[in-house]
Amino acid sequence: MKAVLFANTDWYLYNFRRSLAMSLLRAGYDVLLISPDGPYGPRLRELGLRWEPLPMERRSLNVLRESALLLHLVRMLRREQPDVVHGFTIKCAVYGSLAAKMAGIPARINAVAGMGYVFTSDQLKARLLRPVVRGLLKLALGGEQGRLILQNSDDVKLFRQAALVEPAHIRLIRGSGVDCGKFAGNSPRKNREGATRILLASRMLWDKGIGEYIAALRLLRNRGYTVQAMLAGTPDPGNPAAIPEQTLREWVDEGTVTWLGHVDDMNALLASVDIVVLPSYREGLPRTLVEAAACALPLITTDVPGCREVVADGVDGLLVPVRSVEPLAQAMRQLLDDPALARRLGEAARTKARNYFDERIVIERTLGVYAELCGPGQEARQRRYG
């Protein structure tokens, strides 16, 4: 059996899907990873995985360039003749599925982690693209040999209501999985000297709620609270919602936040903080919250799809309204004023992470989807539906 895993960055494949790729290898699959070129491709090869770069630009709307990409994918799939093509994110789902159909590869798995810029932004460009993307999704995702993996129940409901894919072909698998055991040694900091350390770790995008985070920190400071606030992550030049680096540096210069940039060792960073915040506008299932939960850290996030899959308000974290500043500041004050509550929420978060979001659970369920399409009887199904 052969599988092609297609993502819009090599960073994503390395950080979120290398465990799946290694599990597929152990299960006997020949695995090919494809993405735009980048520094993580060689690191995937060092693990013994096959990786090839693609001539893909994430923000491109140029018809000629996009047609060339699709043709490149078709030729690659005809050369490789995989049994299944597995695409991640909306663009890869659309292009990977269309290319697979054109190359005669019937089995397609698509994992859409959140609805992305086109569906979350109110910008004119996003609104204009929305019906086009909906049409392409419906064309690409259909078929008896297609499966769509979604990360939260809200997205499952949305896709069913939009009739983008046959409901029987949707699978709910919560997240890409986190190695909770890697974070097992971390625990909430006790009696640590210095100001409470608050972290927001994500791509530096406006729709991660970073503007609201900065405004809430200013409110805390004006009300006499002293915290050490941090941002971890980099702007995403392929995303129209990227925060300009100049804006980030202005926040640093005014003393509101420390910007750490890209962080390789999230384990060490999470071991050094007290509270994790993610006031996102919408998510698939946010990995940063699951990693923080595995460390028994108290979480503050928004009551939106994806985030509320990880946090139940008052049980294993705190939920605040989306795009809100005052409630976000109040939630941070609540944890600062009540360390016992922070510890209780953190311990409950760790239990949930182990029981629902550990990578062993996610990979087992994902391999189950592969078995549906590539298990015994596959050839007969292909003759029937191909």
C-alpha angles and dihedrals in degrees: 000000000000129000130190116206113200124192136162094240135029086222089065093050092049098044102034109023110029091095090054091048092050091047090052089052090052089049090058102262125140100227128202120186119201131185141130113298119278147136095278095062093078089048089056089051090051087061090058094258126134113240130174128186122234130212090241130142112193097209097041119126094169107129095211094048093046092047089052090052092051091049090049090053093048092052092047093050092047088052095047098037095202123189092226138015116210116195128190125206125014099281093048090045091054098042095039093050095045091048091047091053091048091048093049096249105141102184113082131169120187125188112196110190101196129329096277133214096315092060101033102044126083092204116125092242091056093047092051092049095047100083091042092052091046090054093048092048092052091049095045102041100048127098138085092263095052128097128188119206115201126184104215139032093241091061090047089055092046094052092046093050092047090050090225093143139010106276091226089062096056119101124191112216113164109230135321092285134255127228094238091182090065089063096041093104092057119093136167113288113253126198091351112163122237136037122330110268117226121189135196110186119184143096108303097256129141091230090062086072094248093141090055090047092055092047091049091050090054089053091051091051092049089053094053102262119139116207136155103234122193141188120203121190141052135259113269108229090193092062124075089214093062115134112235113250089232090061091051091051091049090056089051092048092053090054097243098119145001113236111210098181117207114001120198097183105056089163092065093042094051090048088061101051137075107205133024121207130190114170093179124167093224137342142184092224114316112236093198090062092049092050090049090047090052086058091053092245120155111250133213117190142144129278094246137115112294096015094064089052087068101035130047107194113257092358105075102352143342127279123206131185115272119261090014127134107180095050089047091052090046092053091052090048090050092057093042091052096043113044091171091059090048091053093047093050091047094053091048090050091053091053092051092048092054094045100044114013107039112128092238089064094045095047093047091053092045092052086052089061089050089052090054090059104027104030129098112323094028094127092052091050091050092052089050099046104019 
